[in-house]
Amino acid sequence: MIYRFILTVFILVFPQHLAAGPWLRDKGSSFTAVSIAGNYALETANQTYLEYGLSDTTTLIGDVGMARFHYIPNTGYATFSIRRALGPKEAASKWAYELGLGAGWVGEEILPHVRTALSWGRGITLGEKSGWMTVEGTVLWDVTYALHVAKVDTTLGLNATEKTKAMVQIFSAHAVGETIATLAPSVVYSPANTKFSIQLGAESQIGQWDNTAVKIGIWREF
């Protein structure tokens, strides 16, 4: 049935927003990321992600993704959420929760959903390098058929140089009786004298390495 297909697409093609973790934006500041991924069959998925600091305790989030397949109608989703901090701001381990509304679609079939998430993160040190780790648990609650997608996204990042970050992410999800895990290593480079960063990476479903997608993204903070 089409609703089962939509939920499967959610976890296969759109395994994450950015696994941004519990950190909030300063009031009036924003972050944007635009990315596109494609596999050997020239099937593509693109994502636009935005964070805006509404206040020091509330961050607004917009997350929109679309995919193009050879024999399937246009597929995508749009979700808009708020992130709020849990616990003291100065704590070493950060916690936050998110609540949001959105919809996914394949062709003319549209399914509204509610998004709930809880995230944890903290700074880490590996040798002389600083970095970070985040774990985010998310549930997308399908309003139409009372189904859901449960996800756990883990990110380990390292500031390799002043201009380069390396990340390894694992996105695991469960929906309609199927569990899927995706491995996504990437490198983020920030050129001198610019506010832009460039992300280069890959996304591979664990156990199906022959369908690896190459990903390129552009980040910017305002």
ABEGO torsion letter per residue (X at the ends): XAAAAAAAAAAAABABBAGAEABBBBBGBBBBBBBBBBBAAGBBBBBBBBBBBABAABBBBBBBBBBBBAABBBBBBBBBBBBBBBEBAABABBBBBBBBBBBBBBEABBBBBBBBBBBBBBBBBBEABBBBBBBBBBBBBBAAAGBBBBBBBBBBBBBABAABBBBBBBBBBBBGGBBBBBBBBBBBBBBBGBABBBBBBBBBBBGBAAABBBBBBBBBBX
